[in-house]
Each structure stands twice: as structure tokens, then as C-alpha cells.
Amino acid sequence: MTNYIDNALKVLENNFDLKKDEKVVIITDDRMRSVAIPFYEAACIKGNETVFSQFPAMYKSGEEPPVIIANAMKEADVAVCVTQASLTHTRAKKEAAATGTRIGTMPGITLSMLEKGAIEADPDRVEEMTYYFTDLLERSSEVKIEKDGEILTFSISDRKGIASTGIFREKGQAGNVPSGEAYIAPIEDSANGKLVVDGSIAQLGKVKSPVTLTVKDGKLVAASGKQGSELLELLGTEAGKTIAEFGIGTNPTARITGVVLEDEKVFGTVHIAFGSNKPFGGVTEAGVHIDCVLKEPTFWIDGKKIMEKGRVLDPAFPNG
């Protein structure tokens, strides 16, 4: 436990720059209590006023937490969310950030991930690569992704790019820990084509056999195989099947683990999500948000090939 507490202390100090007089809330659920405890112990060791708040794990990624949890997030200076499903794209997180709370969401994080992998990355390098891709997304209009002969296209015109660096030192900053991704909300009815997912799917783990997704006018209309059927069931309604996010991994020490918190950060991957995106610039509220990770993709932005089979081609790429 001591090693986990030591690394939790590093997260509070390096990622949040936690001050002595700040209030901390550790939010968890029944499945994730054992991973949340080191963060509670770390905050107590630092002498901060700390509350441990646990609720039942009967919910999906993107679904709103109980009101009492949402209120606790607003009351804290720092909220660390160690949960099975993700609170990242919820109104609760967005509204708490608007009040000034600094929020780190860690959906599905394991004790192994607290010990090694993405959490070990050089934060300066992650920031540099993340801001590079975020700027690229924000000044662009069209994306084309190719994987195993299938192509998906969509528009990102006039949408704001989001830099998820995992560093939250200013009031209202929020995102994943560990992190390293640049992402954006595509125009909801603009996506058409097919996408081969071979990395992982949020809440379903590593992909056992590549899942082919068919998207028409922004809606997921078909998904192959058993995990494809499970994905469609998770997404539920038509709103849940709407394209929500395009993201690019920027963390060079992240690994494909089966936990999308780390998987979507792996450098050389991209991910597409379906469901809610209103909290980060889209228009969809669906009560669910599920990410699908592709390994070693090829993609173009505004007709320029940026990545080929997971390798960045742009000579302007930092550290490239």
C-alpha cells in the first residue's frame, strides 16, 4: 500500500499542486474503493481537509452521479474521481469545474496503473504533444481515418479542441489522470463510413476480435461480433449512438490495458466515442459516453496525412 500512497501523493503534488488549506473530496464507488483509498490516505498525510464519498456502481460512463456526489464536487477545491464508469463527460463535472473545482477523473484505474505505465510519463513532453494536436484539431475542418481498408470521414469545423494533459493547477481545470490526449466533438450528423476497432472499448475491455462499426449520418447503425452487440446495448438510445468525440493519444508510456482511461492515451492510437458530448462543445446529451480505441491508424486532417499506421508524418511534430 505504501508505494501506491507514494504515487498518489505525487499525483496530488505534481498534477494538482495541492495547497495546504484546500479541501479535497475523493469520489469512488463500490467496485473501486481499494484503488481510491491510497488517494484518501495521501490527502490526509498532507494534512488537507478530506472527505471520502462512495456510492453504488450501478451506472454507465457518462451517466450523471447522485446529486449528493455532484454537490460534493462543487464544494471541494480538488475532486479526485476514482470510479468504474467515467464521470468525465457529465454535467456534474462541468458544473463543478465552473465553480472553480479542479477535477481529476480516473475511470477504471487499477492499482497496477497507479504503479506504472501512463502515470510515469514526462509531463512536459505530454503537454507539448497534446497542445500540438489540440491546435491542429482546432484550426481544421475535416478528418478521414483509415484502418484495415475501411474509411470513416467526419467534420470538426468550428469546434473547440480540448487538451487533456492531466495537469490541473488553475481553478476550474479538469480532465483525466493519468492523461495525454487531444480531442474534439465532431459535427454530430457529419460522420459516414466504417471504422475497425482493434484496441479496446470502454467498459468492455480489450477487443478480442476486431469490431467493424458502420456509421451513417453520424449514427452508429451496425457493429460486428459479440463485443459490437454489447457496445450497441451499452449505447442504448439513438442519442447514445451519435458520434461524440475524436481523440488522439499523446502519452508515450501509456499501454493498452483494457482500461480505456489509459488505452485512449497511448501514443500512436486514436479513438472515437459515441453518446454525450455537450460538456465539451457538442450538442448531445445521452446519459452515456463510450470510447472505442484503434491501434496504429492512418488519418488525414484537411487532406494532409498526419499519421500512417501509428507514426506521425508531420515534420513539425514535437519530439518527432
N, C-alpha and C positions, 0 to 999 in steps of 0.2 A: 504493500500500500504506500510505503514511504516514497518510492520512485514516482508513483502516479501523483502523489501530492506535490512533489517537487516540480513536476511538469505542469501541473495545474497552477502552481504559484508563478511559473514562468509565463503562462498564458495571461494571468491577471496582471502581471507586471509589464510584459512586453506588448501584448495585444491591446490591453485596456488602459495601461498607465494608471492603474488603480491608486487613488489618493486615500489617505488615512481616514478622512472624515466622510467618505462616500458610503452610501447604503447599497447593499448587494442582495439580490434575490437569485437563488438557484432554483430553477423550474425543471421538474422532471415528471416522469410517470412511473407506473408500477413496474414496467419492464426495465427501466434504465436507472433505477435507484443506485445500483452498485457503481455505475460509472459517474454518477452525479456527486456521490459522497466526497471524492477527492477535491472537487471544486469548493464544496461547503467547508471542508477542513482547511483548505488553503486560505479561503477568505477569513475564516476565524483566526488562523495563525497570524494573519496580517493585522488583526485587531479591528476589522470592519464590522459594523452592524450588519448582520447577515441573517436572512430568512431562507429556510428550505421548504419549498412548496411542491407537493406531489399530488398528482391526480390520476384517475384510471386511464389506461392506454387503449381506450375504445374509440379511436378516431383515425382519420386518414390524413396524409400530407396535404396541407393547405386548408384543412378544416379548422374552424375557429375553436380556441380552447375555452374552458369555462370562464364566465365573466370575472370570477374572483381572481383567476390567473392573469387575465388581461389587466385588471386593476392593479395587481401587484407589480406588473411590469412598469406601469406608469409611475408608481410611487418610488421606484428604485433609481439610483444613479447608474447602476450596472445590472443588467439581467443576463444570466447565463442559462440558456435553454438546452438541457440535455434530455432529449425526448426521442422516442422511437420514430414517430412520424414528424414531418417538418412543420415548424411554426414560421418559417422564413417568409412565406408569401401569404401572410394573414393580415387582416385589419388590425388585430391586436398588436402585432409587431409594428406596423406602420404608425398607429396612433400613439404607441409608447415612445417611439423614436421622435415623433412630432413634439412630445412634451420634454424632450432632451435626454431620455434614457439611452445609454449606449448598450447595444444588444448583440450578443453572440449566440447564434443558433447552431446546434451540433446534432442534427437529426441522425440517429443510428450510430453515433460514435461508440467505439468499443474500447476496452482497456488497452488492447493491442495498438489501436490508433492513437491513444493518448501517450503511448510509449515511443512510437517510431512512425516513419512514413511522412505524410504531408506536413505534419506538425514540426518536422526537422528542417524545413526549407529556409533558406536565407530570405528574410522578409524583404530586404531591399531588392533582391532580384525578382521576387514575386510581384512586388509593387511595380517595378519597371515594365515587366512583360504585360501585366494586367492593364496598366494605363495605355500601353501601346495598342493593344487590341481594342480597348474601350474607345479610344479616339478613332480608330479605323471604323468601328461599327457606327459611331455617331455621325460620321460625315459621309456615310454610304447609303445606298438605296436598295440594292438587290443582292441576294445571296443564292448561290447554287451549290448543293452538296452532292457529291458522287461517292458511292460505296458499292463495291461488287456489281457494277454495271447498272445500278438503279440511281435515279436522279430526283432530287427534291428542290424546288425553287420557291422563293417567297420574297416579299418586300419588307424592308425595315425603314422605309423612307420616313423622315421626320420623327423618328422615335429616339428616345434618350438612351445612350449606352450606360451601363452600370458597371462600375469597377468594384469587384469584391476582393479586397486584399487581405481581409482578416485583421486589419489594424483599425481600432476604434478609440481614438484619443480625444476626439471632439464631441460635444453634445449632439445627440441625435444620430450618430453614426451607427450602422448596424449591418450585419451580414453573417456569413458562416465562419466558423472556426473549427478546424483549420480551413484555409481558403486558398484562392488563386483561380479566379475565373473572370472573364469579361462577358457580360450577357446583355440581351436586349429583347424587347417584346415585339415580335413580328406583327405586321398588319394582319388582323385576325382572319380575314377571308382570302388572303393572298396566296396561301401555300397550295401547291399542286405537285403530285408525283409520288414516288415511292422512296422509302428510306430503310436501309438494312441496319438493324441494331444488333451489335455483337459484343458490347461491353457489359452493361448492367441496366436494370430498370428499378427505379425507386420502389422500395417495399417488396420487390420480387427477387432481388439479389442478382448475382452473376447470370448472364444469359447462357443457357445450356446449349442452345442451337440458335443460330441467327434468326431474328424475328423481322419479317418484312412488314413494314407499315405502309398502308395506302392512304394518301391524304387528298381530298378533293375540296376545293374552295375553302381551305382552312380547317376542315373537319377530318378527323381520323375515321375512315369508313370501313377499314379492314385491318386485321393484324394476324399474322400467320402463327400456327403452332399453339401449344398449351400455354406458354407464357404470354403469347399475344392475346389469347382469350381471357387470361387473368388480368391483363392490362385493361382491356375493354371493360371488364367488370369493375375494376377499381375506379375507372373514369366515370362510369355511370351515365349521366345525362348528356345531352348534346353539348351543353356548355362545357362539361368536363372533357369532351373530345375535341375541343377547339385548340389549335396551336397557340402556345402561350409564351414560349421562350426559345431563343437560340443562344447557346453559350459556348465559350472556348476555354479549355483548361489551360492554366498558366503556372502550375506548380510542378517543378521538375523532380521533386522527391515523392510526389503522390503515386499511389499504386491502385490498380483495380482490385478491390477487396470484396465487392458485393454490397458495400455500403455506399450509397450514392453521394453522401457527404464528401467522401474522399474521391470516389471514382470520377465525378464530373470535374474535378480539379486537375486530373492527370494531364500533363503537357503532352500534346500530340493527339488529344481527343477533342471532340465536340459533343454537344448534347442538345436534344430537342425536348421540350416539355409540353404537356397538354394540361389545360384547365385554367386556373386563376392566374391572371397577370395584372390586374388592376393596381395592386400595391407597387408595381414598378413601371408604370407608364402605359399599360394596356387598358382594355375596357371590360374584360371578362371577370365575373365573379362566379365561381363554380363550386366552392367548398372543397376543392381537391386540386392538387398540383403534382404531377408525376413526371420525373425526368427520365430520359432514355439516352444512354451513352454509347457513342460509336468510337471504336478504336481505329487509329490510323486512317482517317478520312481524307478525301481530297475536296477542297472547296474553293470557290471563286467569290469575290466581292466586287460588284460593279464590273464584271467581266475579266478581272485580273485574278489569276490563280495565286492564292495566298499560301495554301498548304497542299502538298502532294503526299498522300499516304502517310500522314502524320508529321511530315517535315516541312518547316516554314521556308518558303522560297524568296520572300521579300528581302532584298539586301539591306533595307533599312531596319530590319528586325533587331531589337536589342539583344546582345549576347549571342547573335546568330552566327 
